Amino acid sequence: MGRSRSLLVTLLALVLGAGVLVSVPVAPASASAATAPVAARQAAAAPFQSYQGTRAQLRKMKRGQVIKTRTLTYSVQGIPLPIRVVQLLYRTTDQRGRATWNATSILKPPVALHPDRVVAYGSFYDSLNPLDGPSYAVAGGRSSGTSAVHAETALVTPFLLAGYSVVMADTQGRTADFAAGPEYGYTTLDSLRAALASPAAGIAAQPDIALFGYSGGAIATNWAATLAPTYAPDINRRLVGAAEGGVLVAPDNNLPYVSGSQVWAGVAPMALVGAARAFGIDLRRYLSARGKRIFRALQKAPIADVLGRYPGLRFEQLVKRRYRDPASIPEYVRTVNQLNLGLRRSPTVPMFIGQGAGGEVEGTPGDKPGIGPGDGVMIAGDVRTLARKYCNAGTRVRYQQYPLSHFTTVPLWLPDAIAWTEARFAGRAAPSSCGSIPPGTSLARLKVRR
């Protein structure tokens, strides 16, 4: 466990160090005012991210409609960088289909060489605290939760230096619904609508858009690509492709995979908290005394504070004896089926999908029956089955499997994903691994077991 945590810290330090550039003065900020407060308690802590109109007004807005705008300078741990940021508050949809609002940050390149190219970057901030989202981090937020966004500076820098705009939404929504994949997709797609509609963003009227993300960012990337044809066909027409790595496919498979792990075990209850929040489910009646303590402790936890904190934790320890089989809980079954990408339609744009399979490095055995190896938290077999499903539907997929863990895969995946994305912007034909992707695990719909 200690070795794996040290590896994580080292990787993040390297990424953060690579992203620190030259400092410049902070630009003045501005925002429009609204009326009739509905979230006054949030306004005190986060004036920009709070919507103060009425619910009725919100429901009448179009998805992606801009509510207010401000401009500032990107800040990493208090250090201003030469990156201008346009932040938008916009109307979107939550996991339960209700009209809501969210924030997104448009990172402007030092030189706008390609105003007609946009990268929708999915952040892996992975937190149950809304104050850890990218809109807070780039505005100067400093916490263990915002440090993930700061570490991602190096991941978006190549696109900024190439002259592209980068749109980085608070993909988990305003209530930080960690692991609620469809909501990640809605917030991503509506952030792009907002960015294209905002004169302050400086984006061409009909740009090419690439989706891009790793880990939690891959959840946003894949769900956005999956939902775009029906939820946002206007954005789908602009997409040139989606590049992702370490994606969550079927949460019901990941639960037994990480159960008992040395580093990743605590992410399971973290995901349960996030999904329950998103779907409005009260899990307390199922929880054991220990489960209740852990769930209370995780209500606003960022993933940086969870990794390695619950070594060996198993699902059975979180619940009462009669619920040790999660499929005995109807709410759980309904939820994981809605979060299973394998049960959704295939994207219509080319995909680059990278996945590690050396999770033993991070303390997760790869020998569990019906699951097999993964990267420590995501399952390689699930990702292969998803890629094969997309191939069968006619989507061009390049699948690349790496013999490394979730964290150690990043340095190999990143240059592959960037090169693939650049080729899509250049208009070259997307390569395909279809026909050579090995079979994977089952992504079948889960049924309630009594």
Sine and cosine of phi, psi and omega as CSV:
sin_phi,cos_phi,sin_psi,cos_psi,sin_omega,cos_omega
0.00,0.00,-0.73,0.68,-0.01,-1.00
-0.85,0.52,-0.67,0.75,0.00,-1.00
-0.90,0.44,-0.65,0.76,-0.03,-1.00
-0.93,0.38,-0.66,0.75,0.02,-1.00
-0.91,0.42,-0.61,0.79,0.04,-1.00
-0.90,0.43,-0.62,0.79,0.03,-1.00
-0.88,0.47,-0.68,0.73,0.02,-1.00
-0.88,0.47,-0.75,0.66,-0.03,-1.00
-0.87,0.49,-0.67,0.74,0.00,-1.00
-0.89,0.46,-0.71,0.70,-0.01,-1.00
-0.88,0.47,-0.71,0.70,0.00,-1.00
-0.90,0.44,-0.61,0.79,0.02,-1.00
-0.90,0.44,-0.65,0.76,0.01,-1.00
-0.91,0.42,-0.68,0.73,-0.01,-1.00
-0.91,0.42,-0.70,0.71,-0.01,-1.00
-0.89,0.45,-0.68,0.73,0.00,-1.00
-0.88,0.48,-0.61,0.79,0.01,-1.00
-0.93,0.37,-0.37,0.93,-0.08,-1.00
-1.00,-0.07,-0.11,0.99,-0.04,-1.00
-0.98,0.19,0.86,-0.50,-0.05,-1.00
-0.92,-0.40,-0.46,-0.89,-0.04,-1.00
-1.00,0.02,0.62,-0.79,-0.04,-1.00
-1.00,0.08,0.51,-0.86,0.06,-1.00
-0.66,-0.75,0.28,-0.96,0.00,-1.00
-0.90,0.44,0.46,-0.89,0.01,-1.00
-0.98,0.22,0.72,-0.69,0.01,-1.00
-0.98,0.20,0.47,-0.88,0.03,-1.00
-0.92,0.40,0.58,-0.82,-0.01,-1.00
-0.97,-0.24,0.47,-0.89,0.06,-1.00
-0.54,-0.84,0.50,-0.87,0.02,-1.00
-0.45,-0.89,0.57,-0.82,0.03,-1.00
-0.99,0.15,0.46,-0.89,-0.02,-1.00
-1.00,-0.06,0.45,-0.89,0.06,-1.00
-0.84,-0.54,-0.01,-1.00,-0.06,-1.00
-0.79,-0.61,0.16,-0.99,0.08,-1.00
0.78,0.63,0.98,0.17,-0.10,-1.00
-0.88,0.48,0.65,-0.76,0.13,-0.99
-0.86,-0.51,-0.14,0.99,-0.02,-1.00
-0.60,-0.80,0.82,0.57,-0.07,-1.00
-0.89,0.46,-0.54,0.84,-0.02,-1.00
-0.90,0.43,-0.49,0.87,0.05,-1.00
-0.99,0.17,-0.51,0.86,-0.10,-0.99
-0.87,0.49,-0.58,0.82,-0.02,-1.00
-0.91,0.42,-0.63,0.77,-0.05,-1.00
-1.00,0.06,-0.51,0.86,-0.10,-0.99
-0.57,-0.82,0.98,0.20,-0.08,-1.00
-0.84,0.55,-0.69,0.73,-0.07,-1.00
-0.94,0.35,-0.67,0.74,-0.08,-1.00
-0.97,0.25,-0.08,1.00,-0.02,-1.00
-1.00,-0.09,0.68,-0.73,0.10,-0.99
-0.99,-0.12,0.73,-0.68,-0.07,-1.00
-0.85,-0.53,0.32,0.95,0.13,-0.99
-1.00,0.01,-0.14,-0.99,0.00,-1.00
-1.00,-0.02,0.33,-0.94,0.06,-1.00
-0.89,0.46,-0.61,0.79,0.00,-1.00
-0.89,0.46,-0.66,0.75,0.05,-1.00
-0.89,0.46,-0.66,0.75,-0.02,-1.00
-0.89,0.45,-0.69,0.72,-0.03,-1.00
-0.90,0.44,-0.46,0.89,-0.02,-1.00
-0.99,0.17,-0.27,0.96,-0.02,-1.00
-0.96,0.29,0.47,-0.88,0.12,-0.99
-0.97,0.25,0.49,-0.87,0.06,-1.00
-0.89,0.45,0.77,-0.63,-0.05,-1.00
1.00,-0.01,-0.02,1.00,-0.01,-1.00
-0.91,0.41,0.71,-0.70,-0.01,-1.00
-0.98,0.22,0.76,-0.65,0.02,-1.00
-0.99,-0.11,-0.69,0.72,0.07,-1.00
-0.36,-0.93,0.26,-0.97,-0.14,-0.99
-0.67,-0.74,0.55,-0.83,0.21,-0.98
-0.53,-0.85,0.35,-0.93,0.02,-1.00
-0.83,-0.55,0.67,-0.74,0.00,-1.00
-0.48,-0.88,-0.04,-1.00,0.05,-1.00
-0.94,-0.33,0.71,-0.71,0.00,-1.00
-0.84,0.54,0.74,-0.67,-0.02,-1.00
-0.80,-0.60,0.77,-0.64,0.05,-1.00
-0.92,-0.40,0.93,-0.36,-0.01,-1.00
0.77,0.64,0.67,0.74,0.04,-1.00
1.00,0.06,-0.07,1.00,-0.01,-1.00
-0.98,-0.17,0.91,-0.42,0.03,-1.00
-0.95,0.31,0.66,-0.75,0.01,-1.00
-0.92,-0.39,0.33,-0.94,0.00,-1.00
-0.98,0.20,0.81,0.59,0.01,-1.00
-0.78,-0.62,0.91,-0.42,0.06,-1.00
-0.99,0.16,0.67,-0.74,-0.04,-1.00
-0.84,-0.55,0.78,-0.62,0.15,-0.99
-0.97,-0.25,0.87,-0.50,0.02,-1.00
-0.96,-0.27,0.67,-0.74,-0.01,-1.00
-0.83,-0.56,0.67,-0.74,0.24,-0.97
-0.98,-0.18,0.75,-0.66,-0.14,-0.99
-0.60,-0.80,0.31,-0.95,0.02,-1.00
-0.99,0.12,0.69,-0.72,0.04,-1.00
-0.55,-0.84,-0.32,-0.95,-0.07,-1.00
-0.78,-0.63,0.67,-0.74,0.03,-1.00
-1.00,-0.03,-0.07,-1.00,-0.10,-1.00
-0.89,0.45,-0.45,0.89,-0.02,-1.00
-1.00,-0.09,0.23,0.97,0.07,-1.00
0.98,0.17,0.22,0.98,-0.03,-1.00
-1.00,-0.02,0.54,-0.84,0.09,-1.00
-0.91,0.41,0.73,-0.68,0.03,-1.00
-0.52,-0.85,-0.11,-0.99,0.00,-1.00
-0.78,-0.63,0.31,-0.95,-0.05,-1.00
-0.37,-0.93,0.22,-0.98,0.00,-1.00
-0.90,-0.44,0.52,-0.85,0.11,-0.99
-0.66,-0.75,0.43,-0.90,-0.01,-1.00
-0.86,-0.50,0.81,-0.58,0.04,-1.00
-0.97,-0.23,0.94,-0.35,0.00,-1.00
-1.00,0.05,0.85,-0.52,-0.06,-1.00
-1.00,-0.06,0.66,-0.75,0.00,-1.00
-0.94,0.33,0.43,-0.90,0.06,-1.00
-0.83,0.55,-0.62,0.78,0.08,-1.00
-0.75,-0.66,0.86,-0.52,-0.07,-1.00
-0.98,0.18,0.95,0.30,-0.02,-1.00
-0.93,0.38,-0.51,0.86,-0.06,-1.00
-0.71,-0.70,0.97,0.24,0.05,-1.00
-0.90,0.43,-0.18,0.98,0.01,-1.00
-0.99,-0.13,0.25,0.97,0.04,-1.00
-0.78,-0.63,0.78,-0.62,-0.06,-1.00
-0.76,-0.65,0.70,-0.71,0.12,-0.99
-0.94,-0.33,0.88,-0.48,0.11,-0.99
-1.00,0.05,0.99,-0.15,-0.11,-0.99
-1.00,-0.03,0.86,-0.51,0.07,-1.00
-1.00,0.05,0.89,-0.46,-0.01,-1.00
-0.98,0.20,0.55,-0.84,0.09,-1.00
-0.98,-0.18,0.70,0.71,-0.01,-1.00
-0.93,0.38,-0.45,0.89,0.21,-0.98
0.64,0.77,0.96,0.27,-0.03,-1.00
-0.60,-0.80,0.47,-0.88,0.10,-0.99
-1.00,-0.07,0.12,0.99,0.00,-1.00
-0.95,-0.31,0.89,-0.46,0.00,-1.00
-0.84,0.54,-0.44,0.90,-0.04,-1.00
-0.97,0.25,0.00,1.00,0.04,-1.00
-0.99,-0.15,0.03,1.00,-0.05,-1.00
-0.92,0.39,0.31,-0.95,-0.01,-1.00
-0.82,0.57,-0.58,0.82,-0.03,-1.00
-0.90,0.43,-0.49,0.87,0.07,-1.00
-0.99,0.17,-0.66,0.75,-0.08,-1.00
-0.89,0.46,-0.75,0.66,-0.07,-1.00
-0.95,0.30,-0.29,0.96,0.03,-1.00
-1.00,0.03,0.08,1.00,0.06,-1.00
0.91,-0.42,0.08,1.00,0.02,-1.00
-0.88,0.48,0.66,-0.75,-0.05,-1.00
-0.72,-0.69,0.97,-0.26,0.03,-1.00
-0.32,-0.95,0.15,-0.99,0.06,-1.00
-0.90,0.44,-0.46,0.89,0.01,-1.00
-0.96,0.27,-0.63,0.78,0.00,-1.00
-0.98,0.19,-0.22,0.98,-0.04,-1.00
-0.89,0.46,-0.48,0.88,0.03,-1.00
-0.89,0.45,-0.67,0.74,0.03,-1.00
-0.90,0.43,-0.67,0.74,0.03,-1.00
-0.88,0.48,-0.62,0.79,0.02,-1.00
-0.91,0.41,-0.42,0.91,-0.03,-1.00
-0.98,0.20,-0.04,1.00,0.02,-1.00
-0.79,0.61,-0.70,0.72,-0.03,-1.00
-0.92,0.39,-0.47,0.88,-0.02,-1.00
-0.96,0.29,-0.52,0.86,-0.01,-1.00
-1.00,-0.08,-0.29,0.96,-0.04,-1.00
-0.83,0.56,-0.67,0.74,0.01,-1.00
-0.84,0.53,-0.59,0.81,0.01,-1.00
-0.95,0.31,-0.62,0.78,0.03,-1.00
-0.91,0.41,-0.66,0.75,0.01,-1.00
-0.92,0.38,-0.43,0.90,0.06,-1.00
-0.98,0.19,-0.12,0.99,0.05,-1.00
1.00,-0.07,0.30,0.95,0.00,-1.00
-0.99,-0.13,0.47,-0.88,0.19,-0.98
-0.99,0.13,0.60,-0.80,0.03,-1.00
-0.89,-0.46,0.84,-0.54,0.02,-1.00
-0.98,-0.21,0.89,-0.45,-0.07,-1.00
-0.86,-0.52,0.99,-0.12,-0.04,-1.00
-0.99,0.16,0.37,-0.93,0.23,-0.97
-0.98,0.20,0.99,0.14,-0.25,-0.97
-0.89,0.47,-0.44,0.90,-0.03,-1.00
-0.99,0.13,0.08,1.00,0.05,-1.00
0.98,0.18,0.05,-1.00,-0.13,-0.99
-0.96,0.29,-0.24,0.97,0.05,-1.00
-0.95,-0.32,0.19,0.98,0.06,-1.00
0.83,0.56,0.90,0.45,-0.04,-1.00
-1.00,0.05,0.95,0.30,-0.04,-1.00
-0.82,0.57,0.75,-0.66,0.08,-1.00
0.99,0.17,0.00,1.00,0.03,-1.00
-1.00,0.09,0.99,0.15,-0.17,-0.99
-0.78,0.63,-0.77,0.64,-0.02,-1.00
-0.84,0.55,-0.63,0.78,0.02,-1.00
-0.89,0.45,-0.61,0.79,0.10,-0.99
-0.83,0.56,-0.67,0.75,-0.02,-1.00
-0.92,0.40,-0.70,0.71,0.02,-1.00
-0.87,0.49,-0.74,0.67,-0.06,-1.00
-0.90,0.43,-0.59,0.81,0.02,-1.00
-0.92,0.40,-0.74,0.67,-0.04,-1.00
-0.92,0.40,-0.65,0.76,0.01,-1.00
-0.95,0.30,-0.46,0.89,0.09,-1.00
-0.91,0.42,-0.58,0.82,0.05,-1.00
-0.94,0.35,-0.64,0.77,0.08,-1.00
-0.86,0.51,-0.70,0.71,0.00,-1.00
-0.89,0.45,-0.70,0.72,-0.03,-1.00
-0.88,0.47,-0.66,0.75,0.00,-1.00
-0.94,0.33,-0.43,0.90,-0.03,-1.00
-1.00,0.03,-0.25,0.97,-0.10,-1.00
-1.00,0.00,0.87,-0.49,0.08,-1.00
-0.87,0.50,-0.52,0.86,-0.03,-1.00
-0.91,0.42,-0.42,0.91,-0.05,-1.00
-0.94,0.34,-0.46,0.89,0.03,-1.00
0.93,0.37,0.48,0.88,-0.01,-1.00
-0.99,-0.13,0.61,-0.79,0.00,-1.00
-0.86,0.51,0.40,-0.92,-0.11,-0.99
-0.89,0.46,-0.59,0.81,-0.04,-1.00
-0.75,-0.66,0.95,0.30,-0.09,-1.00
-0.99,0.13,0.32,-0.95,0.24,-0.97
-1.00,0.10,0.67,-0.74,-0.06,-1.00
-0.81,-0.58,0.73,-0.68,0.11,-0.99
-0.90,-0.44,0.70,-0.72,0.11,-0.99
-1.00,-0.02,0.61,-0.79,-0.14,-0.99
-0.44,-0.90,0.78,-0.63,0.04,-1.00
-0.04,-1.00,0.46,-0.89,0.03,-1.00
-0.84,-0.54,0.59,-0.81,0.07,-1.00
0.86,0.50,-0.88,-0.48,0.06,-1.00
-0.85,0.52,-0.54,0.84,0.07,-1.00
-0.93,0.36,-0.46,0.89,0.06,-1.00
-0.95,0.32,-0.51,0.86,0.09,-1.00
-0.86,0.50,-0.74,0.68,0.02,-1.00
-0.89,0.46,-0.69,0.73,-0.04,-1.00
-0.89,0.46,-0.76,0.65,-0.06,-1.00
-0.93,0.37,-0.69,0.73,0.00,-1.00
-0.92,0.39,-0.59,0.81,0.06,-1.00
-0.90,0.44,-0.69,0.72,0.03,-1.00
-0.90,0.44,-0.60,0.80,-0.02,-1.00
-0.95,0.33,-0.66,0.75,-0.09,-1.00
-1.00,0.07,-0.35,0.94,-0.12,-0.99
-0.81,0.59,-0.69,0.72,-0.06,-1.00
-0.85,0.52,-0.52,0.85,-0.04,-1.00
-0.97,-0.24,-0.63,0.77,-0.06,-1.00
-0.99,0.13,-0.58,0.81,-0.07,-1.00
-0.60,-0.80,0.92,0.40,0.00,-1.00
-0.87,0.49,-0.45,0.89,0.05,-1.00
-0.90,0.43,-0.60,0.80,0.07,-1.00
-0.98,0.19,-0.61,0.79,-0.01,-1.00
-0.85,0.53,-0.58,0.81,0.01,-1.00
-0.91,0.42,-0.37,0.93,-0.05,-1.00
-1.00,-0.09,-0.20,0.98,-0.09,-1.00
-0.97,0.26,0.74,-0.68,0.08,-1.00
-0.98,-0.19,-0.24,0.97,0.02,-1.00
0.29,-0.96,0.12,-0.99,-0.01,-1.00
-0.68,-0.74,0.82,-0.57,0.01,-1.00
-0.92,-0.40,0.79,-0.62,-0.06,-1.00
-0.56,-0.83,0.32,-0.95,0.06,-1.00
-0.51,-0.86,0.58,-0.82,0.04,-1.00
0.88,0.48,0.81,0.58,-0.12,-0.99
-1.00,-0.07,0.59,-0.81,0.12,-0.99
-0.99,0.15,0.84,-0.53,-0.07,-1.00
-0.96,-0.28,-0.85,0.53,-0.07,-1.00
-0.75,-0.66,0.99,-0.13,-0.09,-1.00
-0.81,0.59,-0.50,0.87,0.00,-1.00
-0.92,0.39,-0.43,0.90,0.11,-0.99
-0.99,0.16,-0.58,0.82,-0.02,-1.00
-0.93,0.36,-0.51,0.86,-0.02,-1.00
-0.85,0.52,-0.80,0.60,0.05,-1.00
-0.94,0.33,-0.42,0.91,0.01,-1.00
-0.91,0.42,-0.73,0.68,-0.04,-1.00
-1.00,0.06,-0.20,0.98,-0.01,-1.00
-0.85,0.52,0.83,-0.56,-0.02,-1.00
1.00,0.07,-0.03,1.00,-0.01,-1.00
-0.92,0.40,0.41,-0.91,-0.02,-1.00
-0.99,0.17,-0.52,0.86,-0.05,-1.00
-0.94,-0.34,-0.69,0.72,-0.20,-0.98
-1.00,-0.09,-0.04,1.00,-0.09,-1.00
-0.85,0.53,-0.61,0.79,-0.04,-1.00
-0.94,0.34,-0.26,0.97,0.01,-1.00
-0.95,0.32,-0.42,0.91,0.02,-1.00
-0.89,0.46,-0.82,0.57,0.06,-1.00
-0.90,0.44,-0.51,0.86,0.07,-1.00
-0.87,0.49,-0.70,0.71,0.03,-1.00
-0.92,0.39,-0.59,0.81,0.04,-1.00
-0.91,0.42,-0.64,0.77,0.06,-1.00
-0.88,0.48,-0.73,0.68,-0.03,-1.00
-0.90,0.43,-0.70,0.72,-0.01,-1.00
-0.92,0.38,-0.66,0.75,0.03,-1.00
-0.88,0.47,-0.64,0.77,0.04,-1.00
-0.89,0.45,-0.70,0.72,-0.05,-1.00
-0.91,0.42,-0.65,0.76,-0.07,-1.00
-1.00,-0.04,-0.05,1.00,0.01,-1.00
0.94,0.33,0.66,0.75,-0.03,-1.00
-0.96,-0.28,0.73,-0.69,0.07,-1.00
-0.99,-0.12,0.95,-0.32,-0.06,-1.00
-1.00,0.01,-0.06,1.00,-0.17,-0.99
-0.86,0.51,-0.56,0.83,-0.04,-1.00
-0.94,0.34,-0.24,0.97,0.02,-1.00
-1.00,-0.09,-0.27,0.96,-0.20,-0.98
-1.00,0.09,0.55,-0.83,0.16,-0.99
-0.97,0.23,0.11,-0.99,0.04,-1.00
-0.86,0.50,-0.66,0.75,0.02,-1.00
-0.92,0.38,-0.63,0.77,0.02,-1.00
-0.87,0.49,-0.65,0.76,0.01,-1.00
-0.90,0.43,-0.64,0.77,0.02,-1.00
-0.90,0.44,-0.69,0.72,-0.02,-1.00
-0.92,0.39,-0.68,0.73,-0.01,-1.00
-0.90,0.43,-0.61,0.79,0.07,-1.00
-0.90,0.44,-0.64,0.76,-0.04,-1.00
-0.93,0.36,-0.40,0.92,-0.11,-0.99
-1.00,-0.09,-0.03,1.00,-0.16,-0.99
-0.82,0.58,-0.54,0.84,0.03,-1.00
-0.76,-0.64,0.50,0.87,-0.09,-1.00
-0.99,0.12,0.69,-0.72,0.19,-0.98
-1.00,0.07,0.38,-0.93,-0.05,-1.00
-0.89,0.46,-0.47,0.88,0.02,-1.00
-0.88,0.47,-0.45,0.89,0.00,-1.00
-1.00,-0.03,-0.04,1.00,-0.07,-1.00
-0.95,-0.30,-0.59,0.81,-0.05,-1.00
-0.83,0.55,0.82,-0.57,0.04,-1.00
0.98,0.22,0.00,1.00,-0.04,-1.00
-1.00,0.08,-0.29,0.96,-0.02,-1.00
-0.78,-0.62,0.84,0.54,-0.06,-1.00
-0.88,0.48,0.76,-0.65,0.05,-1.00
0.99,0.15,0.00,1.00,-0.03,-1.00
-0.89,0.45,0.70,-0.72,0.01,-1.00
-0.86,-0.51,0.44,-0.90,-0.01,-1.00
-0.84,0.54,-0.63,0.77,-0.04,-1.00
-0.85,0.52,-0.43,0.90,0.00,-1.00
-0.99,0.17,-0.23,0.97,-0.04,-1.00
-1.00,0.02,-0.35,0.94,-0.15,-0.99
-0.84,-0.54,0.26,-0.97,0.09,-1.00
-0.92,0.40,0.38,-0.93,-0.14,-0.99
-0.81,0.59,-0.66,0.75,-0.10,-0.99
-0.96,0.29,-0.12,0.99,0.00,-1.00
-0.92,-0.38,0.32,0.95,-0.06,-1.00
-0.90,0.43,-0.41,0.91,0.18,-0.98
-1.00,0.00,0.94,-0.34,-0.06,-1.00
-0.86,0.51,-0.42,0.91,0.00,-1.00
-0.95,0.32,-0.11,0.99,0.09,-1.00
-0.99,0.13,-0.09,1.00,-0.01,-1.00
-0.97,-0.25,0.96,-0.29,-0.08,-1.00
-0.83,0.56,-0.64,0.77,0.00,-1.00
-0.89,0.46,-0.60,0.80,0.04,-1.00
-0.90,0.44,-0.72,0.69,-0.03,-1.00
-0.88,0.48,-0.74,0.68,0.00,-1.00
-0.87,0.49,-0.65,0.76,-0.06,-1.00
-0.93,0.37,-0.77,0.64,-0.06,-1.00
-0.91,0.41,-0.50,0.87,0.07,-1.00
-0.92,0.39,-0.59,0.81,0.04,-1.00
-0.95,0.30,-0.37,0.93,-0.01,-1.00
-0.99,-0.13,0.05,1.00,-0.04,-1.00
-1.00,0.07,0.94,-0.33,0.01,-1.00
-0.88,0.47,-0.46,0.89,-0.01,-1.00
-0.92,0.39,-0.26,0.97,0.01,-1.00
-0.99,-0.16,0.06,1.00,-0.01,-1.00
-0.96,-0.28,0.19,-0.98,-0.02,-1.00
-0.94,0.35,0.28,-0.96,-0.02,-1.00
-1.00,0.06,0.53,-0.85,0.10,-0.99
-0.89,0.45,0.34,-0.94,0.02,-1.00
-0.96,-0.27,0.07,1.00,-0.02,-1.00
-0.91,-0.42,0.39,-0.92,0.01,-1.00
-0.86,0.52,0.52,-0.85,-0.04,-1.00
-0.80,-0.60,0.65,-0.76,0.26,-0.96
-0.92,-0.39,0.86,-0.51,-0.09,-1.00
-0.82,-0.57,0.89,-0.45,0.05,-1.00
-0.94,-0.34,0.58,-0.82,-0.05,-1.00
-0.47,-0.88,0.75,-0.66,0.08,-1.00
-0.99,0.12,0.38,-0.93,0.00,-1.00
-0.65,-0.76,0.39,0.92,0.00,-1.00
-0.90,-0.44,0.74,0.67,-0.11,-0.99
-0.92,0.39,-0.21,0.98,0.03,-1.00
-0.87,0.50,-0.49,0.87,0.02,-1.00
-0.86,0.51,-0.53,0.85,-0.02,-1.00
-0.97,-0.24,0.35,0.94,0.16,-0.99
0.99,0.14,0.36,0.93,0.04,-1.00
-0.89,-0.46,0.93,-0.35,0.01,-1.00
-0.88,0.47,0.55,-0.83,-0.01,-1.00
-0.95,-0.30,0.46,0.89,-0.10,-0.99
-0.90,-0.44,0.31,0.95,-0.02,-1.00
-0.98,0.22,0.75,-0.66,-0.06,-1.00
-0.84,0.54,0.71,-0.71,0.04,-1.00
0.98,0.19,-0.05,1.00,-0.03,-1.00
-0.86,-0.51,-0.83,0.56,0.03,-1.00
0.97,0.24,-0.27,-0.96,-0.10,-0.99
-0.96,0.28,0.40,-0.92,0.11,-0.99
-0.49,-0.87,-0.32,-0.95,-0.03,-1.00
-0.99,-0.16,0.16,0.99,-0.04,-1.00
0.90,-0.44,-0.49,0.87,0.03,-1.00
-0.69,-0.73,-0.56,0.83,0.03,-1.00
-0.96,-0.27,0.54,-0.84,-0.16,-0.99
-0.98,-0.18,0.84,-0.54,-0.05,-1.00
-0.88,0.47,-0.64,0.77,0.00,-1.00
-0.89,0.45,-0.61,0.79,0.06,-1.00
-0.88,0.47,-0.70,0.72,-0.05,-1.00
-0.92,0.38,-0.62,0.78,0.04,-1.00
-0.90,0.44,-0.68,0.73,0.01,-1.00
-0.89,0.45,-0.64,0.77,0.04,-1.00
-0.89,0.45,-0.70,0.72,0.01,-1.00
-0.88,0.47,-0.67,0.75,0.02,-1.00
-0.90,0.43,-0.61,0.79,0.05,-1.00
-0.87,0.48,-0.70,0.72,0.01,-1.00
-0.90,0.44,-0.66,0.75,0.04,-1.00
-0.86,0.52,-0.70,0.71,-0.03,-1.00
-0.90,0.44,-0.42,0.91,0.02,-1.00
-1.00,0.05,-0.03,1.00,0.04,-1.00
0.99,-0.16,0.04,1.00,0.05,-1.00
-0.98,0.22,0.70,-0.72,0.07,-1.00
-0.99,0.16,0.88,-0.48,-0.08,-1.00
-0.83,-0.56,0.77,-0.64,0.25,-0.97
-0.97,-0.25,0.90,-0.44,0.02,-1.00
-0.96,-0.29,0.76,-0.65,0.01,-1.00
-0.77,-0.63,0.87,-0.49,0.03,-1.00
-0.97,-0.23,0.72,-0.69,-0.04,-1.00
-0.92,-0.39,0.61,-0.80,-0.04,-1.00
-0.99,0.10,0.62,0.78,-0.10,-0.99
-0.77,-0.64,0.01,-1.00,-0.04,-1.00
-1.00,-0.01,-0.02,-1.00,-0.07,-1.00
-0.85,0.52,-0.74,0.67,-0.03,-1.00
-0.97,0.23,-0.66,0.75,-0.08,-1.00
-0.97,0.24,-0.23,0.97,0.07,-1.00
-0.95,0.30,-0.47,0.88,-0.11,-0.99
-0.80,0.60,-0.75,0.66,-0.04,-1.00
-0.89,0.46,-0.41,0.91,0.06,-1.00
-1.00,0.05,-0.66,0.75,-0.03,-1.00
-0.91,0.40,-0.66,0.75,-0.16,-0.99
-0.84,0.54,-0.80,0.59,0.00,-1.00
-0.90,0.44,-0.57,0.82,0.06,-1.00
-0.89,0.45,-0.70,0.71,-0.04,-1.00
-0.93,0.37,-0.62,0.78,0.02,-1.00
-0.91,0.41,-0.72,0.70,0.00,-1.00
-0.88,0.48,-0.66,0.75,0.02,-1.00
-0.89,0.46,-0.69,0.73,-0.01,-1.00
-0.91,0.41,-0.68,0.73,0.03,-1.00
-0.86,0.51,-0.63,0.77,0.01,-1.00
-0.91,0.42,-0.56,0.83,0.03,-1.00
-0.93,0.36,-0.66,0.75,0.06,-1.00
-0.89,0.46,-0.57,0.82,-0.02,-1.00
-0.97,0.25,-0.12,0.99,0.05,-1.00
1.00,0.09,0.19,0.98,0.01,-1.00
-0.97,0.23,0.47,-0.88,-0.01,-1.00
-0.89,0.45,0.69,-0.73,-0.03,-1.00
-0.96,0.29,0.74,-0.68,0.06,-1.00
-0.95,0.30,0.31,-0.95,-0.03,-1.00
-0.68,-0.73,0.69,-0.72,0.14,-0.99
-0.98,-0.18,0.03,1.00,-0.04,-1.00
-0.84,0.54,0.72,-0.69,-0.06,-1.00
0.98,-0.19,-0.27,0.96,0.00,-1.00
-0.82,-0.57,0.13,0.99,0.01,-1.00
-1.00,0.10,0.85,-0.52,-0.02,-1.00
-0.89,0.46,0.42,-0.91,0.06,-1.00
-0.87,0.49,0.36,-0.93,-0.01,-1.00
-0.78,-0.62,-0.50,-0.86,-0.06,-1.00
-1.00,-0.03,0.15,-0.99,0.00,-1.00
-0.98,0.19,0.69,-0.73,0.10,-0.99
-0.91,-0.42,0.50,0.87,-0.07,-1.00
-0.92,0.39,0.42,-0.91,0.04,-1.00
-0.89,0.46,0.73,-0.69,0.02,-1.00
-0.98,0.18,0.61,-0.79,0.04,-1.00
-0.91,-0.42,0.50,-0.87,0.02,-1.00
-0.92,0.39,0.73,-0.68,0.07,-1.00
-0.92,-0.40,0.84,-0.54,-0.03,-1.00
-1.00,0.02,0.00,0.00,0.00,0.00
